[in-house]
Amino acid sequence: WTLSEADKREATQSRGDENRRHFALQLCVLRRYGRLLEGGETAPVRILNHLGAQLELPPVLFVTGALRPVTEKQYADRVRRYLGWRGFDYKIQHELADWVEQRTLEGFSLAEVALRAEELLLGLQVVLPRSAVLARLLQSLCRRAEKQVFARIAEQLPSGFREEIDRMLEVPESAHRSDLFRLKAYPPEGKPDTILSFLAHYHYLHLIGVDKIRLAGCSVAMLLQ
């Protein structure tokens, strides 16, 4: 929260004490957190007075209201240009979408993607949007990438295998569980009848083409999630 001489000169170009404090506040917030305060957001009065003292402004007792939207945008653009940061524009969002897709295909979880995406944007000096907005965007991009993975897997399944999977998901009237659930069950014990039963499962899976499944372009980490 310390202003350089250049920071002070830039802040004093704003009209009025309140605007100078606010400009200095936005400058420090962007430099420290990679974000800008949105309308209605502010800082404790002690921070405003600390910045004001560096600008040789009188102290204030209360935090004032938000600036006009037009003024707020003008100051945000000025702060961004002064510090050499970029806006979170369409081009950046498109590049981020490609990056998120690759990380998702590599098997990174949503939490890992979010952390690395924020680090990436900060490294590129891109002003971060609101946390909730960025989180929703990343979640949407990850889900879209996952759908592409599922489509890629479906394209590589042997002919007729998908229909067989659909059939295995059905629960017969005479049973309480589906055939797929039964095939996924862990062997309870090594009795002869159990071994024979699981050998029958193996032959059935071989018959429907499990050994012909190829998952090219899908990372193991992604498939294990």
N, C-alpha and C positions, 0 to 999 in steps of 0.2 A: 504494500500500500504506500510505497514511497515513489514520489514523482521526480523524474529527472528535470533538468532545466528545459529540455526540449518539450517534455510533457506539459510543463507549466505554460510555456509559450503557446502551445497548441490549445490548451484548455482556456486560456484567457481570450482567445478569439471568439468565444461564445459570449452572447449578450446576457448580462445580468448574473448576479452571484449564484442564484439557484441553478441556472443552466451550466455555469462553470463547474460547480460541484458535481452535477449529474454527469457532465462529460468526463471529468476526472474519474468518477466512480466507474463508469462504463469502460473506460480505458484500462483501469486496474483489474476489473472483473474479467475482461477478455484476455488480458495478459496472463492472469493467474489461473483461470478455469477453462478458457477456450470457448466461453459462451458470452452472450450479452443478456443483460436484464431485459425481460419482456415488460409490457405494460402492466402496471400494478405491482411489480416487484421492486424492492428497494433494499437498502442496507441499514444496519443500526445507526442511530444518530451519532454515536461516537466515531464511527468510521467516516461519516460525512464531515464531521468537525475536524478529524485528523487530516483529511484531504483539503478541507477549507483552510486550515491553518497554513498548509504548505503553499496555498494560493493567496495567502494574506487576506482571507475573507473573515468576517465576523462569525462567531459560533451561532448555531441555531439550537432551539430547544426541542423542536419537533421535526419529524420527517414530513416533508411536503408531499402533495399528491403527484400523480403521474403527469408527465408532459403531454402536450398535444401529440396525437399519433404522427402527424407530419413532422413535427420537430423531433420526436423520438427516432423516426426513421432517418432523418437527416444526420442526427448525431451518431447513430449506429453506423451509417455509411462512412462518416468522417473518421470515426474511431477505427473501423476496419481498414480503411485506406491508409491511415496514419501508421498503423502497426504492420501493414503489408499482408493482411489476412484476406481470404477469399470467402465469398458467400456460398451457402449451401444451395447452389443452383441446379438446374436440370442436368447439366453436363456432369457435375459431381455425383448426382444421384444415379445417373446411368453407369458411371464408372464403379460406384459403390455396389450397384446391383450385380455387376459382373464379378466383382471381388467376393461378395457374399456367396454367390453361387459356387465359386471354386472352393471356398472354405467349407461350405456345407457338404459338397461332394467329397471333400477330404475327410469328413467325419467329425468336424468340430461341432460342439453343441451350441445351442442358441446363446447361452451365457458366454461361451468362449468367443463366439462370433461378435457379440455386442462389445466385449472388452477390447478385442483386437480392432474392431471397426472404429471405435472411439480413438484408440491410439493412432490408427492410420490417418484419420481426419485431422487430428491435432498435429501429427507430423507434417501434413501437407498444409498446415495453417488454414484450415477450413473452419469457419465459425460453426460450432455445433448447434443444432436446433434444440428445442426443449427436450428434456430427457424422455418424457412420455411419447413425444412425437417420434424421436429416433428409435425408441424401443418398439413401437408399433410398426414402423417401416422395416426394421430389421427382421421382426417376426414374420411379416408378410413376405419378405424376400427369401427367408429361409424356408418357409412353407412352399413357396413356388419352386425353389430348387429341389425340395424333397419330392414334389409331384413329378418333376422331370426325371428324378432317379427311378421312381416307381414305374413311369412310362418306359424308361430305358430297360428296366428289368423285364417288364411284360413283353417287350418286343423280342427279347432273347429266350423266352420260354419255348420249349418244344411244342410242336403242333398238338392241339388237344389237351395240353397240360392245364391250361387255365380252366377249361370246362371241368376237368377232373378235380381241381382244387375247389371249385364252386360246389361240386357234388359232395366232397368231403366235409364241407362246412355245414351241410344240412344235418339236422338231428332226426334220425328215424323215429317213428312213433313207438317202436318197441325198445328204444334206448333213451338214456338220459344225457348222453354226450355224443358229440360228432365223431366221425372217423378221424378227423384231423387231430382232435384232442387226444384220442387214443394213440395215434401214431407219435405224438409228442411226449407221451408219458414215459417216465424213467422206469427201467426194469425194477420191479419190487424185490425180487430175489432170484437166485440162480437155479431154480428148479427146472427139470427137463421140459415140462409143459410150457413154462415161461420162455425158455430159450427157443423152443419150437415156434411159439407165437411170434416172437420178435424176428425170427428168421423168415417167417411168412410176411411180416411187415416189410422186411428188406427186399424180398422178391417182388412184392407188390410195387414198392417205390421204384425198383429197377424197371419193372414192366411199364410204368407210366412215363418213364424217361427222366427221372431225377438225375441220373448220371450224365445226361446230355445238356443240363443247364449250364450256360455260360453267362457270367456277369461281367463282361468287359466294360471298362469305364466306370465301375462302381467300387469304391474303396471298401476294404474290410471294415474299417472303423465306422463308415456310414451304415453298412449293413447290420452291424452289431447294435446300433442304437435302438 
